[in-house]
Amino acid sequence: MFLVFVMVIIGFSLLLITLKIYIKLTTGWDRSHTCLVGKTAVVTGPDSGIGFYTTLDLAKRGARVIMACRNREDGEDARAKIIKITGNPNIVVKFYEATSFDSIRAFAKDFNETEERLDILVNNAGMGTKERLKTNDGCNVVMQVNYYSSFLLTHLLIDKLKASAPSRIVNVASILHKIAYLDSDDLDRYPKQFPLSFCVTYGNSKLGVVCFNIELARRLEGTGVTTNALHPGFIFTNIFNEITGLQRIIVAFFASICSKTPLEGAQTSIYLAVSPKVKNISGQYFVDCARENLSKEITRDHYLKKIWENTEKIVRLSPDEKIIYK
Ligand SMILES: NC(=O)c1ccc[n+]([C@@H]2O[C@H](COP(=O)([O-])OP(=O)(O)OC[C@H]3O[C@@H](n4cnc5c(N)ncnc54)[C@H](OP(=O)(O)O)[C@@H]3O)[C@@H](O)[C@H]2O)c1
C-alpha cells in the first residue's frame, strides 16, 4: 500500500515537472531589436503584472511612454522603478479610470492636446471578478474595464495613431474568450445562475475585445494602423487578488505548476507592439508570439457588426468619433 502511494506521488510529481518544462519551452519570446527613440506609446494598466513589463520593455527601447493609471501612487512607484532600470526619463503617469467613460474622455483630451504623436497603444488594463457590480455609466464593471474602455479609448486616440502611421494597437484579450456567451443584442447580459459566472463575464469581456479587434482591423485597412489581440498565458498577477478561500487555493496550486512569470506574460504584447515580423499583420489573435485561428462562430460578419454597433451606443460615441469604413 505504501509503495503504491509513493508511486502515485512520484508519477504525479513527474507529470507536474513535465508540464512546467513544457510551458517554459513553449513560451514565445520577442527577440527583436526595434529601437523606439522618437516614438510615443500609451499603456493602460502599466503599474503591475504584464503591463509593467510591457512598459519596461518599451522604455528600454527608448520610447516616450504614457502610463495610463488609476492609482497615481502605484503609477509613480512603477515609473520610478522603470526610470531607474532603463535610464529613460521620458515616462509619464496620467490618470485613467476605466470604470468611467468621463475619465477616459478626459485622459484622451489631455493626450491629444499635449502629445504630438502616438505610435503604439497597448490596451492592457483589466480586472477579473466583481461581475455583478455596475459602474456609474450603468454598465457591468468587468465589461466596461476590460472591453468598453478600450473600445472608447481607441476611438478617441485614432486620429493621432493615423497621423503617426505606421502605428500599432495591441489588445490584451484572453483564452477565456472561448467560454463566453456574448449576446450581441445585450452585451452586458451573462448567465447569473452559472456557478462560475465571473469566468463567463470575464470571457464575455475578452470576446468583446477579440471581436472589436477583427472589426477594427477591417475599418483601419489602408490607414497604416494595425491592430492585433493576444492571450498572454496564465500568470499569477494581482488580477487574482480578489479571489479568496478555496478558489484562491486552487488557483494558487495551479499557478505554482503552470503559471508564467509576468515578464514571460508580457512577451506577446511586446512582440505585437514592436516586432518587424508583424508590421503588416492586422486583425489577428496571437498566443506565445504566434498567430492562432479563431472559431468561425465569432468571426461571422453580422455578429461582429452587431457587437460593434451596440458598443458604439454603450460608450456613447458622437457621429464624428465613429471609425467608419473607407
Ligand atoms: N494574469 C493572467 O493570467 C491573464 C490571462 C489572460 C489575460 N490577462 C489580461 O492581461 C491584462 C493584464 O493583467 P495582469 O494579469 O497583468 O493583472 P494586474 O497585474 O492586475 O494588472 C491589471 C492592470 O489593470 C489596471 N486596472 C484594473 N482596473 C482598472 C480600472 N478600473 N481602471 C484603470 N486601470 C485598471 C490595474 O491597475 P491597479 O494596479 O490600480 O489595480 C493594473 O495596472 C488584463 O487585461 C488581463 O485581463 C491576464
The ligand as an ORCA input file, in Angstrom:
! r2SCAN-3c Opt
* xyz 0 1
  N      -2.838     37.087    -15.490
  C      -3.374     36.245    -16.353
  O      -3.313     35.020    -16.203
  C      -4.082     36.797    -17.566
  C      -4.592     35.885    -18.516
  C      -5.240     36.375    -19.637
  C      -5.380     37.741    -19.812
  N      -4.897     38.603    -18.872
  C      -5.079     40.051    -19.110
  O      -3.839     40.711    -19.003
  C      -4.063     42.087    -18.668
  C      -3.123     42.485    -17.536
  O      -3.495     41.775    -16.380
  P      -2.437     41.269    -15.285
  O      -2.550     39.810    -15.212
  O      -1.124     41.881    -15.518
  O      -3.122     41.830    -13.946
  P      -2.746     43.042    -12.995
  O      -1.356     42.940    -12.503
  O      -3.845     43.099    -12.004
  O      -2.829     44.304    -13.980
  C      -4.029     44.851    -14.351
  C      -3.817     46.331    -14.588
  O      -5.072     46.912    -14.964
  C      -5.320     48.006    -14.110
  N      -6.732     48.236    -13.874
  C      -7.628     47.399    -13.290
  N      -8.821     48.010    -13.172
  C      -8.661     49.260    -13.689
  C      -9.505     50.385    -13.806
  N     -10.768     50.368    -13.361
  N      -9.011     51.497    -14.396
  C      -7.738     51.559    -14.825
  N      -6.878     50.540    -14.695
  C      -7.334     49.402    -14.127
  C      -4.651     47.642    -12.807
  O      -4.484     48.815    -12.019
  P      -4.280     48.694    -10.419
  O      -2.853     48.275    -10.239
  O      -4.563     50.073     -9.931
  O      -5.249     47.679     -9.935
  C      -3.359     47.050    -13.314
  O      -2.434     48.052    -13.630
  C      -5.534     42.186    -18.313
  O      -6.248     42.710    -19.414
  C      -5.944     40.743    -18.082
  O      -7.317     40.537    -18.324
  C      -4.242     38.160    -17.758
*
